[in-house]
C-alpha cells in the first residue's frame, strides 16, 4: 500500500510540474482584473501547489525515504 501511495504522490508531482508553465497561454494578450491571464494562472497554480504540499506534509512526509525501522537515536543509542 505504501508503494502505491508513493506512486500517486509522484504522479501528482509530475502533474504539478507540467502545469507550472502555461504553454497554452503563450501569446495570449487577455487581461482580467488588470493583470494578464497568465499571471492569474500562476496565482492559481501557487495556491494549488501550496495546498498539495500541505496535504503531502501532513499525510505522507518521509514516504519513500523512511524505512519504518527505528533509528539508533530513537532506541537511546547516542553514538
N, C-alpha and C positions, 0 to 999 in steps of 0.2 A: 504494500500500500504506500509506503514511504517513497518508493521508486516512482510510482505513478504520480504522486504529488509533486515530486521533483520535476518530472516531465511536463506537468501542467504549468508550473512556475516558469520553466524555461520557455515554453510556448508563449506565455503571457509577456515575458521579457522581450522576446523576438517581435511580437506584435507591437509593443510599445516603441521599440527602436524603429521599426518600419514606419510607424505613424509619426515619428518625431519631425520628419521633414515633409511638408505638404507639397509633394511634387506636382500634384494635380492643380494646385493653386498658383503655380508659377505663371506669370504673365497676366494674372487677373488684377484688374485695377479697381475692383469693387471696394467701396468704403462703407463701413457700418459704424454708426455712432462716432464718426470722426476718425476711425482707425481702419487701416486696410484689413481685409478679411483674413489674410494670413497671420496677422498679429493675434486676432481672436482665436484662430486655430491653435496657436502656441499657448495662449492663455488656457484654453480648454484642455490641451494636451498636458500642461503642467498640473492642472487640477486633477486630471485622471491619473497621471503618473504618481502624484503625491498620495492619492487615495490607495492606489495599488501598493505603493511602498509601505504605507501604514498597515495595510492588511497583511502584507508579507512579514513585516517586522513583528506583528503581534501573533501571527499564526505559524510561521514557518522559518523563523530566524535560525540559521545554522543548518538547514536542510542541505544535504549533500556534502557537508563538512564534518558535522558531528557524527561519531560512530555509534553513540549510545552507550559506550563504555564509560566507566568513571575515570576521571583524570587523577593523576597522582596527588594533586593538591586537595581534591575532594575526599581522599582517604586519610588525610592528615600527614602525608609524606611531603616534607618541605624541601627535599634535596634539590 
